[in-house]
Amino acid sequence: MSEEQLQKAVIDCARLLGWRVAHFRPARVMRGGRETWETPVAADGKGFPDLVLVSRRQRRLMFVELKADKGVVSHDQAAWLADLIRCDGVDAHVWRPQDWIEGEIERVLRCQEPTLVPEGATT
């Protein structure tokens, strides 16, 4: 399962369970004669999590970084997640295809699992 497939599955599941989801898509840009994909951000946005989820019913706010099986959480991504989990009432996760396969993602979205410190984040 690719990161893109995981993202679609998570978004579909979250919406089915009543979550609002925001994802900021990367744009194709030319940099030094090479085509790359970048998400335009300003200020401290580098490394911001892939998804922002809000559940009115559960009164929960969640930030999620999605990674393929061998994807690495960058320093900037880990810093964002570490800061977010320090905020009261905020969940932050790093999810991989294995989390989908094992049902972990659905359990968290259904509020059946405690919030855990995400991979790469320090408390």
N, C-alpha and C positions, 0 to 999 in steps of 0.2 A: 504494500500500500504506500503510495507516494504521499508527500506532505500535502499536495493539492487535493488528493482523494480524502485524506484525513480531514482536511479543513471542510470540505463539502459535507462529509458525514457528521461532523460536530455541529456545523451550522444547521443542518436539517434536523438533527436530534434536538438541539436547543430550541429551535422554533416550535417543533412539535410539542415540547414541554413548556411552552409559554415564555421563553426568554426572548428579549430583544438582543440582537447581535449587530455589532459594528466591526467591519473589517476594512482596512485601508489598503487598497490594491496598489501594487507597484506599477510604475509607468516605464515604458521603453524609452531610453535616452541614449544619445550619442555622446560618448566621452572619449576624447583622444582618438577619434576615428573608429572606435569600437562601440557596438551596440550592447548596452547592459540594461538590467532591470533595477530600478531604484524606487523606493517609496519616498516621495517628497515630504520632508519634515523640516521643522524649524526649531530653534532653541535647543532643548535637550531631548528631542524626539528620537535620536538614533538609538535603536534597540528596543523601542516601544513594542509591547506585546502584539501578537497577530490579531487577537480577538478581544473585544470588550463585550461582556454579557451582563444584562440587567434583568432580574426577575422581580416584577412588581409583587407578585403573589408571595414569593419567599422573602422579599425585601433583601435581596442579595446583589452584590456587585462582584464581578469576577473578571480577571484578566488572564488570558491564556496565550502561551507561546507554544506553537506547534512545531514538531521536529520529525523528520524521517528517522528511521531506525538508527542510522549512523550520524545524524545531524548533531552538530555541536552548539551548545548555548554560548553565545559570545559574551564577552565581559560586559558590554553595554546592556545586553538582554538580562543577564544575571543581576546587574545593578538595579534595573527597573523593577524586576520581580522582588528583589530583597526589600526595596523601599515600599513597594505596594503592600507586601504582607505585613508590614509594620503598622499599616493603617487599620483602625478599628472597622470591622464589618466588611473587609475586602478579602476575597480569595484570590490566590494567584497560583497558576499551575504551569508545568511543562508537560505536554501530552504527546505521546508517540503512538504509532499504530498498535503496539502491543497493549496500550491502555484501552484502546477501542475494542480490540479482540477480547480482552479479559473482562469487559463490561465496566471498567473503572470510570470511564467518562460518563456513561449514563448514570451510574450510582451517584457521582458528584452532582450532576445536573438535577437529579431527583432529590438531592440533599440527604443521601443515605450514607455518606462517608464524611469523616472529619476532614477539615482542611489540613493539608500537609505542607511543609516547607518545600518549595519547588527545587528541582535539581539545579545546582550551580549557585543558589542563593544562600547567603549567610545571614544569620540572625544577630 
